[in-house]
Amino acid sequence: MAKDKKGFILYADQKDLFDQLPNEKAGELIKFIFSYVNDENPVTEDLLLNLAFTPIKQQLKRDLVKYEDKKDKKSFSGREGNLKRWNLDLYEDYKRGKTTLKEAENIANSRKTSHSDQVRSQTVANIAVNVNDNVTVNDNVTDINNNTPSKTKKVFSEEVHNLYLSIIDLFPESTKPKTEKSVMSWKDDIRKLIEIDGFDVGTIEHVVKTVREDSFWSKNFLSVKKLRNKNTEGIKYIDLFIEKFKQEDNGINNEQIRELFNDSRF
């Protein structure tokens, strides 16, 4: 039996096998089973006992394989969870295939303190933005020793950050986000379009570019939030736009866009 495994299973349909044995042999068989699962390596020259034990032994081996597989999966999930909790940057590299789990763990173990501990303990006077594989934004994190509540750390993927940079210049200067809070809001809307609504980056970028280049609606479409807003029929504008794209080889027809926006101005 596997180390630390405290039990084993006998199945109800094995009762027929025991019923066919004399009581004395059935008793010997159950003792033989317990001896086997406790790694005592029992041996018998009793042909009847060997015949009866063979199918039970095979089932015990199959169950042991399942147990070991389940144990390995739990251990693997636990290692992933620990890496994600304390070293998010290494976890994301691992999930992208840049490192193996073991390599990521070795790097994490070489760090004197965990990535998350460093974030919690440091005092940040200004917004710190680090662009690497991920964009991390800390909103004025205060010293935990002062017992001052700190704002939640927000992390956006490189995909979200790059799309934001790609579309922000399509909007007029007067409507661009002016504070970190509004920047976070724009990025969060982009994240929701990708993660919740299921749109790919290319589609979102094309929709924004096409609508913003329209001479009429460039004055009305002033934020990506509009794409997630719904018309009076409860349909999101981005869905309406894309449906129109299917019918227009060269983009969105101006008159069709005006009809889509006729119930509200953003």
C-alpha positions in Angstrom: 0.0 0.0 0.0 1.2 3.6 -0.6 2.9 5.5 2.2 0.4 7.3 4.4 -2.6 5.5 2.8 -4.8 4.4 5.7 -7.5 2.4 3.9 -8.5 0.3 1.0 -11.8 -0.7 -0.7 -13.5 -4.0 -1.0 -16.5 -3.9 -3.5 -20.0 -5.2 -2.9 -19.8 -7.4 -6.0 -16.9 -9.3 -4.5 -19.3 -10.7 -2.0 -20.2 -13.5 -4.5 -16.6 -14.7 -4.4 -16.6 -14.9 -0.6 -20.0 -16.6 -0.5 -18.5 -19.4 -2.7 -15.7 -20.1 -0.3 -16.0 -22.2 2.9 -16.1 -20.0 5.9 -12.6 -21.1 6.9 -11.2 -20.2 3.5 -13.1 -16.9 3.5 -11.5 -16.0 6.8 -8.1 -16.9 5.5 -8.7 -14.8 2.4 -9.6 -11.7 4.4 -6.5 -12.1 6.6 -4.4 -12.6 3.4 -5.9 -9.3 2.0 -5.0 -7.4 5.2 -1.5 -8.8 5.1 -1.1 -7.7 1.5 -2.3 -4.1 1.9 0.0 -3.7 4.9 3.0 -4.6 2.8 3.7 -7.9 4.6 4.2 -9.6 1.2 2.1 -12.7 2.1 2.7 -16.0 0.2 0.6 -19.1 0.1 0.7 -22.4 -1.8 -3.0 -22.8 -1.3 -4.3 -22.9 -4.9 -7.9 -22.0 -3.9 -6.7 -19.0 -1.9 -4.5 -17.8 -4.7 -7.3 -18.1 -7.2 -9.7 -16.2 -5.0 -7.1 -13.5 -4.2 -5.9 -12.8 -7.7 -8.9 -10.7 -8.9 -8.9 -8.8 -5.6 -5.2 -8.1 -5.9 -5.6 -6.7 -9.4 -8.4 -4.4 -8.2 -6.3 -3.2 -5.3 -3.5 -2.3 -7.7 -5.9 -0.4 -10.0 -7.2 1.5 -7.0 -3.7 2.3 -5.8 -2.8 3.8 -9.3 -6.0 6.0 -9.0 -5.0 7.1 -5.5 -1.5 8.0 -6.5 -2.7 9.9 -9.6 -5.2 11.9 -7.4 -2.6 12.6 -4.8 -0.2 13.9 -7.5 -2.8 16.1 -9.0 -3.6 17.6 -5.6 0.0 18.2 -4.9 0.5 19.8 -8.3 -2.5 22.1 -7.8 -1.2 23.0 -4.4 2.2 24.0 -5.8 0.5 26.1 -8.5 -1.7 27.8 -6.0 1.2 28.6 -3.7 3.2 30.1 -6.6 0.2 32.2 -7.7 -0.4 33.5 -4.2 3.1 34.6 -3.4 4.8 35.1 -6.8 2.2 36.2 -9.3 4.8 37.2 -11.9 6.5 33.8 -11.8 3.1 32.1 -12.0 2.1 34.0 -15.1 5.4 33.2 -16.7 4.8 29.5 -15.9 1.3 29.6 -17.3 2.6 31.2 -20.5 5.1 28.4 -20.9 8.1 30.6 -20.3 9.3 28.4 -17.4 8.4 25.1 -15.9 6.8 24.9 -12.5 10.0 23.6 -10.9 12.0 26.5 -12.4 9.5 29.0 -11.2 9.6 27.5 -7.7 13.4 27.6 -7.7 13.4 31.3 -8.5 10.7 31.9 -5.9 12.8 30.1 -3.3 15.8 32.2 -4.1 13.9 35.3 -3.2 14.5 36.5 0.4 10.9 37.6 0.7 7.9 36.9 -1.5 6.7 39.3 -4.2 3.4 39.9 -2.3 5.2 40.6 1.0 7.3 43.3 -0.7 4.2 45.0 -2.1 2.4 44.9 1.3 5.3 46.4 3.3 6.5 49.2 1.0 5.3 52.8 1.0 4.5 54.2 -2.4 4.1 58.0 -2.8 3.0 57.9 -6.4 1.4 55.5 -8.7 4.0 52.9 -9.9 3.5 51.4 -13.3 5.7 48.5 -14.3 5.3 47.3 -17.9 6.7 43.8 -18.4 4.6 40.7 -19.1 1.9 42.3 -16.9 1.0 45.9 -16.0 0.9 46.4 -12.2 -0.7 49.4 -10.7 -0.5 50.2 -7.0 -2.8 53.1 -5.9 -0.9 54.9 -3.1 -0.2 51.8 -0.9 0.5 53.1 2.6 2.7 51.5 5.3 0.9 48.7 6.9 2.6 49.6 10.2 0.6 52.8 10.3 -2.6 50.8 10.3 -3.8 52.8 7.3 -6.0 50.8 4.9 -4.3 50.4 1.5 -6.1 50.3 -1.8 -6.4 47.1 -3.6 -3.6 46.2 -6.0 -4.9 45.9 -9.6 -3.1 43.9 -12.3 -3.9 44.0 -16.0 -2.5 41.7 -18.6 -0.1 42.9 -21.2 -2.9 42.4 -23.8 -5.2 44.8 -22.0 -2.4 47.4 -21.5 -1.3 47.3 -25.2 -4.9 47.6 -26.5 -5.4 50.6 -24.2 -2.3 52.3 -25.7 -3.4 51.4 -29.2 -6.9 53.0 -29.0 -6.4 55.9 -26.5 -5.0 58.2 -29.1 -8.1 57.7 -31.3 -10.1 59.8 -28.7 -9.8 63.6 -28.4 -7.5 65.0 -25.7 -10.5 66.5 -23.8 -12.1 63.1 -23.3 -9.0 61.0 -22.4 -8.7 59.8 -18.8 -6.9 62.4 -16.7 -6.5 60.5 -13.5 -5.2 57.1 -12.6 -8.7 56.1 -11.4 -10.1 56.9 -14.8 -7.3 55.1 -16.6 -8.0 52.0 -14.4 -11.7 52.3 -15.4 -10.9 52.3 -19.1 -8.6 49.4 -18.8 -11.1 47.5 -16.7 -13.8 48.0 -19.4 -11.3 46.6 -22.0 -10.6 43.7 -19.7 -14.3 43.0 -19.4 -14.8 43.1 -23.2 -12.1 40.4 -23.5 -12.6 38.2 -20.5 -16.4 38.5 -19.9 -17.8 39.4 -23.3 -15.4 37.2 -25.2 -14.2 39.6 -27.8 -10.7 39.4 -29.2 -8.3 42.4 -29.3 -8.4 42.8 -33.1 -12.2 43.0 -33.1 -12.3 45.6 -30.3 -9.6 47.7 -31.9 -11.3 47.6 -35.3 -14.7 48.6 -33.8 -13.2 51.6 -31.9 -11.2 52.8 -34.9 -14.1 52.6 -37.3 -16.6 54.4 -35.1 -14.1 57.0 -34.1 -13.2 57.8 -37.7 -16.8 58.5 -38.5 -17.3 62.2 -39.0 -20.6 62.4 -37.2 -20.2 59.9 -34.4 -16.6 60.8 -33.5 -18.3 63.5 -31.4 -20.6 61.0 -29.6 -18.5 57.9 -29.1 -16.2 59.1 -26.3 -15.2 56.1 -24.3 -14.8 52.3 -24.6 -17.5 52.0 -22.0 -20.0 52.7 -24.7 -19.2 49.3 -26.3 -20.5 47.6 -23.2 -23.5 49.8 -22.8 -26.9 48.5 -24.1 -29.5 50.0 -26.3 -33.2 50.2 -25.4 -33.6 46.6 -26.5 -30.9 45.4 -24.1 -28.3 44.7 -26.8 -24.7 45.8 -26.4 -23.5 48.3 -28.9 -20.4 46.2 -29.8 -22.7 43.3 -30.8 -24.7 45.6 -33.0 -21.6 47.0 -34.6 -20.1 43.6 -35.4 -23.4 42.4 -36.9 -23.2 45.4 -39.2 -19.6 44.6 -40.1 -20.8 41.2 -41.4 -23.0 43.1 -43.9 -20.6 45.8 -44.8 -17.3 44.7 -46.5 -15.7 48.1 -46.0 -16.7 48.7 -42.4 -19.6 50.4 -40.7 -22.1 52.3 -42.8 -22.6 55.8 -41.4 -26.3 55.7 -41.4 -26.4 52.4 -39.7 -24.2 53.7 -36.9 -26.5 56.7 -36.4 -29.4 54.3 -36.0 -27.5 52.3 -33.4 -26.7 55.4 -31.3 -30.1 57.1 -31.6 -31.3 56.3 -28.1 -28.4 57.9 -26.1 -25.4 60.1 -26.3 -22.3 59.1 -24.3 
